[in-house]
Amino acid sequence: MARPMPSTDTPLPVGHFRQAVTPIRTAAELGAVVREQRRHLALTQLDIAGLGNTGNRFIVELENGKPTVQLQKVLDIMDLLGLEVVVRAKAARSG
């Protein structure tokens, strides 16, 4: 039995359920964060593809860390999931 699609009238939760800051250095790390947030929201890849007006293949590639996915689409999906990108200078390493 197919799960019903979440209503687009109901906004998805905003905010990350994990720690406030997650340094991302690879496409695979970003994909893992996106996957974790999607699962936390109890959504399927098809749900996100439909809500984000993109193909399921794009969601699969994003979550698998494909380094050549389109940046704007990534940002749109992250926004949909309540995630955001924050750019800052790296913290100095001690030791």
C-alpha positions in Angstrom: 0.0 0.0 0.0 1.5 3.3 -1.0 2.0 6.1 1.6 0.1 9.3 0.9 2.2 12.3 0.0 2.5 14.9 2.7 0.3 17.9 2.1 2.2 20.8 0.6 -0.2 23.1 2.6 1.5 21.9 5.9 5.0 23.4 6.2 7.7 20.9 7.1 9.5 21.5 10.4 12.2 24.1 10.3 15.5 23.4 12.2 17.9 20.7 12.5 17.3 18.0 15.1 21.0 17.3 15.4 23.8 19.4 16.8 23.6 23.0 15.6 26.8 22.9 13.5 27.9 20.0 11.2 31.0 20.7 9.3 30.7 19.4 5.7 33.8 18.7 3.7 32.6 16.2 1.1 29.5 15.6 -1.1 29.1 12.3 0.8 28.9 14.1 4.2 26.3 16.5 2.9 24.3 13.6 1.4 24.4 11.8 4.7 23.0 14.9 6.6 20.3 15.3 4.0 19.3 11.6 4.3 19.3 11.7 8.1 17.1 14.8 8.1 14.7 13.3 5.6 14.4 10.1 7.6 13.9 12.1 10.8 11.0 13.8 9.1 9.6 10.3 8.2 9.7 11.2 4.5 10.7 9.0 1.6 12.9 10.0 -1.3 9.8 10.0 -3.5 8.1 12.4 -1.0 11.0 14.8 -1.2 11.3 14.6 -5.0 7.6 15.4 -5.3 7.6 18.2 -2.8 10.9 19.6 -4.3 9.6 19.4 -7.8 12.6 17.3 -8.9 13.2 13.7 -9.9 13.7 10.8 -7.5 17.1 10.2 -9.2 18.3 13.6 -8.1 17.4 12.8 -4.5 19.2 9.4 -4.7 22.3 11.0 -6.2 22.3 13.8 -3.6 22.0 11.4 -0.7 24.7 9.1 -2.2 27.1 12.0 -2.4 27.4 12.5 -6.1 29.8 15.5 -6.4 28.3 16.9 -9.6 24.7 17.5 -8.5 23.2 21.0 -9.2 24.0 23.4 -6.4 20.7 25.3 -6.6 18.7 22.1 -6.5 20.7 21.0 -3.4 20.0 24.3 -1.7 16.3 24.0 -2.5 16.0 20.5 -1.1 17.9 21.5 2.0 15.6 24.4 2.5 12.6 22.1 2.1 14.0 19.8 4.8 14.7 22.7 7.2 18.4 22.8 6.6 20.7 25.6 5.6 24.2 26.3 4.5 26.3 28.6 6.6 29.8 29.6 5.4 32.4 30.7 7.9 36.2 30.6 8.2 37.5 27.4 9.5 38.3 27.2 13.2 42.0 27.1 14.0 43.2 23.6 14.9 44.9 23.3 18.2 47.8 21.0 18.8 
